[in-house]
């Protein structure tokens, strides 16, 4: 039973990037001058306890490839040596959610639903969250973080999944690098 549950979890997680609509939140350290960021590396040392990507190395690889593509399209260079300006960390999580919809009903008698009126629907769905964190190598502190949240869907086509992962990563990284006040102060 545990194995079947794990397989279901991985199938649900693999749909994380295929969110029909994704909610993105970003934040950054206002004191960081992002103009000096030119090269990046991947951080392999941080392992989150409940990181869903650790359970699915293929999904992790797809997300890393999408992050590389988006950052390189923005002009950043992957540095495999120890001289990168910032470090990239990714992790994800999934959570079961319940949606309650009250269709209402006005007055004592509603012609569709009888004398008590109204209808309530309850449905369950899985919400996925992808986090992309960028750490300043100089200060060894988090400089920028983006979160993408959406309803998870399943895929039968790996190419479709790749496209949705790319779109999700693009959406999360859209505001990176930010126009930070620190960059505005410099000549």
N, C-alpha and C positions, 0 to 999 in steps of 0.2 A: 504494500500500500504506500509506503514511504517513497519508493522509486517512482510510482505512478504520479504521486503528488509533485515530485521534483520535475518530472517531464512536463507536466501541466504548467508548473511555475516557469520553466524555461520557454515554453511556447508563448505564454502570456508576456513574458519579459521581452521576447524577440519582437513583439509588436509595439514596444515602447515608442519607437521612433515614428510609428505610423499614425500618430495622433491626428485626427481630422482638424482639430484646432488645438493649438498649443499656447499655453500661457507662459510668457517669459518674464523673468525678473532678473535684473542685474544690479550689482553694487560694486563700488571700487574705492580704494584708498585715495582720497583727494590730494594727498601730499606726494603721490608718486608721479614722476615725469615719464609718461608712457612714450614720449618721443625717443627716448634712449633705447627702447626695446626694439631689437632687430633680429635677434636669434633666440630660439627656444629649444628646450629639450623635454623629454618625457620623464616624469618622476615615477620610478618603479618601487620606491621604498614605502610609500604610504598605503596601507591596506586597511580599509574600513571594515569593521566587524560584520555589518549586514550589507555589504556591497553586492548588489545583484549581478554586477558585471563579472565578479570573480567566479560566479557559478556558470557563466557562459562565455568562454574565451573567444568564440567566433564573433559574438555580438560585440565584445570589447574591441576586437581587432577591426571590425567594421567602423565602429565609432572613432577609433584612433585614426583610421585612414581618412575619414570625413573631416576630422579636426585638422589633420595635416593639409588636406586639400584646401580647406577654407583659409587657414592661416597663411599658407604659401600663396594663395591668390591675393591676399592682402599685402604680400611682400615680405613676410617673415621667413627666415631660413632655419631649417632644422639643423641643430648642432649636436652631433653625436659625441663630441668631446665634452670636457667639463667647462667650456667657456661661454655657455648660453646666458643670455640676459634674463630670461624668465623660464619657469618650469610649468608644464601643463600636468594637471591631475584630473582624472575623470572618475566618477562613480555614479551609481544609480540605485534606485529603490522602487519597489512596487507596493501598493497597499490596496486592499479591498475597501470599497466605499459603497454606501447605500444612498440612493436618490429617492426622495419621497415627493410625489407630485400630487397636490390637492387641486382637483379640477373644479372645486367649489360647488355651488348650488345655492340659489338665492330663494328666499322665502320658504314657506312651509311645504310647498309641493313643486317638485321639479319634474316636468313631463317625461324626461328621459330616465330618471333614476328612482322615481317613486316618491313617497311622501316625506322621506327624510332628506332628500336632495344630496347632491354632491357625489364625488367618487375620489378615492385616493389610490394612486398606483405606487407600488414600491418596486424598485429595480436595483440590482447590484451590478457594479462594474469595477474594473481594476484601473487604478490611476498609477501612472509611471512618472518618475522624476529623474531627469538626467542633469547632473551637476558638472560644470566645467570650471575648474579653479586654476588661476594663473598666479604663480608665486614669483616674487621679485628675488632673483638670485643674490643680489647685493645685500638686501636686508634679511633674507630668509623668511619673509612674511608674505601673507596673502595680499596680492595687489588688486585682483579683479576676480569676480565670481559671477557666473550666469547659471540660472536654473530654468529648465524647461519642463513644464508639467502638462500632461494630457491623458486622455483615455487610451488605454492600451488596446491594440488590435492584433490579430494573428495574420500571418502571411503564408501564402502557398508559393509565391514567386520571390526568390532571393533578390532579383534585380529591382523589383518594386520596393522591397525592404531597403535596399541600398539607397535608392532615390529618396525615400522618406527620411532615412537617417541623415543624409546630406542636407535636406531641407531643414530638418530640426536643428542640426548643428549650425547651419547658416543663420537661422533665426536667433539662436542663442548668442552667437558671436557677432551679430549685426552691429552692436554698439561697442565692439572692441576694435581698436583702442579708443577709450573715451577722450573727450576734450577736457582734460583735467585742469583745475586751477593752477597746479604746479607747472604745467606746460605753458600756460598763458603768461606766467610771470617772467619766464626766461626770454631773452632776446631772440 
